[in-house]
Amino acid sequence: MTPAPGRLLHLGNVVVDVVLDVPALPERGGDVLATRSDTTPGGGFNVMVAATRQGLPVVYAGAHGTGPFGDRARAAMLGAGIEVPQRPRTGLDTGFVVSLVDAEGERTFVTSPGAEATLTGADLDAIRPAPGDVVYLSGYGMLHPSNRRALTGWLPGVHDDIMVVFDPGPLVHLIPPDVTRLVASRADWWSCNAREAARTTGHDDPADAAAELARFTGRRGVLVRTGADGCLVALRDAAPVHVPGFAVHAVDTNGAGDAHTGVFVAAIAAGADPIDAARTANAAAALSVTSYGPATAPTAAELARFVADQPTGRGM
């Protein structure tokens, strides 16, 4: 009998996304009129919402602020059923990300850090993973000096039986190499997109990159997202397996990777086979891009209906 999943302990960063739809990015020194705009909680929030919608309890163990962005992010987390144990930082707001989404659905980010970048070792003293829990680490957290010191000091104390998932993010090349090695040696799953895999390994081919990643990280495996094509799963001592995606009409890819990660983690935590978990995550990512906004992961019921409606129940 598969044991009941524990919690997702998210030690990444929750920020607020200022999302602007633009026909194309402006040239240097230029300007462009946005066709749509929105302000919404983002960053780690998207991963956590995706996991909660699959029934996995979630705790945001990161830092957060007291200004208007912090208030908005905190209210959204509590409204989504996410536990927030840390007290807000007095006099410091949560940071924000300007997200430019062009006519082809591609995203370009500019990040302004805030309270989420001030995590300390004392903040983590009370965060004790229990059996069945999954610890989620983000590359963004490893970029901020205070968070990096706190997390790298805390991680070696995490019991070997606790699953650790690491998502390096688009700035993986800026993480200090010794920190990357430390996290890689402990991560059970390394989850990233093809661009991030290429920046980490130097291999442009996603399958080659996945195989290389699996040689130095992922005690259980590596997952490399390849957009509409699906993803690759590279288990320890095995060749990468391509898991096909699902054909949909995409209107906004913002948050698709987060939906994929959150649903994959929830499936793995529930005892799913990694290939089946990746297929479920592909379906969640496909559904997420059919709606506007970053936190558009489907509920478990919506996901089940979508998969059941596919001709074979799998990606085509």
BELDA-V889772 format. One record per pair of residues at least 24 apart in sequence whose ideal C-beta (glycine too) atoms are under 6 Angstrom apart, sorted by the first residue. I is the first residue (numbers start at 1). GAP is how many residues later the second one is. D is the distance in whole Angstrom. If there is no record, write none. Layout:
((I,GAP,D) (I,GAP,D))
This chain:
((2,269,4) (5,51,6) (5,127,6) (5,264,4) (5,265,5) (6,124,6) (6,126,3) (6,127,4) (7,50,4) (7,52,5) (7,126,5) (8,43,5) (8,48,5) (8,50,5) (8,126,5) (9,50,5) (9,52,6) (9,120,6) (9,124,6) (9,126,5) (10,34,5) (10,38,5) (10,50,5) (10,126,5) (11,50,5) (11,51,6) (11,126,6) (12,32,4) (12,126,3) (12,129,5) (13,30,5) (13,31,6) (13,49,6) (13,103,4) (13,127,5) (13,128,6) (14,29,5) (14,30,5) (14,31,5) (14,59,5) (15,27,6) (15,28,4) (15,80,5) (15,81,6) (15,82,5) (16,25,6) (16,53,4) (16,57,6) (16,80,5) (17,25,3) (17,80,5) (17,82,5) (17,277,6) (18,78,6) (18,80,5) (19,80,5) (20,80,5) (21,80,5) (22,78,5) (22,80,6) (23,80,5) (24,78,5) (41,32,5) (41,35,4) (42,252,5) (46,209,5) (46,212,3) (46,248,5) (46,249,5) (47,211,5) (47,214,5) (47,215,4) (48,34,5) (49,31,5) (49,246,5) (49,248,6) (50,209,5) (50,212,3) (50,213,5) (50,247,3) (51,211,4) (51,214,6) (51,215,5) (52,28,6) (52,29,5) (53,244,6) (53,246,5) (54,209,6) (54,212,4) (54,246,5) (55,245,6) (56,210,4) (56,213,6) (58,24,5) (59,24,4) (60,24,5) (61,66,5) (62,54,6) (62,57,6) (63,52,5) (63,53,5) (63,55,5) (63,56,5) (64,24,6) (64,30,5) (64,51,6) (65,24,5) (65,27,5) (65,28,4) (65,29,4) (65,49,6) (65,50,3) (66,24,6) (67,26,3) (69,24,5) (69,25,4) (69,27,6) (70,24,4) (86,37,6) (89,26,4) (101,153,6) (105,145,6) (105,148,4) (107,147,5) (117,27,4) (118,28,5) (119,27,6) (119,28,4) (119,31,5) (120,30,5) (121,29,5) (121,32,5) (124,26,6) (124,30,5) (129,29,6) (129,33,5) (133,29,6) (134,29,5) (134,131,6) (134,135,5) (135,27,6) (135,29,5) (136,29,5) (137,29,5) (138,29,6) (139,29,4) (139,30,4) (139,33,5) (139,36,6) (140,29,5) (142,33,5) (142,37,5) (143,28,6) (143,31,6) (152,30,6) (155,31,6) (163,25,5) (164,24,5) (165,24,5) (165,100,6) (166,24,5) (167,24,5) (167,94,6) (168,24,5) (168,28,6) (172,24,5) (172,27,6) (172,28,5) (173,26,5) (184,32,6) (184,33,4) (187,30,6) (188,31,5) (188,32,5) (189,29,6) (189,31,6) (190,27,5) (190,28,5) (190,32,5) (191,32,5) (191,70,5) (193,32,4) (193,64,6) (194,30,6) (194,32,5) (197,27,5) (206,26,6) (207,25,6) (207,33,5) (210,24,4) (210,30,4) (211,29,6) (221,53,6) (225,32,6) (225,35,6) (230,52,5) (230,85,6) (231,47,5) (233,41,5) (233,42,6) (233,45,5) (243,35,4) (243,36,5) (244,71,4) (245,37,5) (245,70,5) (246,37,6) (246,40,4) (246,69,5) (247,69,6) (248,38,5) (248,42,5) (250,39,4) (252,40,5) (253,36,5) (254,40,5) (255,39,3) (255,41,6) (256,29,5) (256,32,5) (256,33,5) (259,25,5) (259,26,5) (259,29,4) (259,38,4) (260,25,4) (282,33,6) (283,24,5))
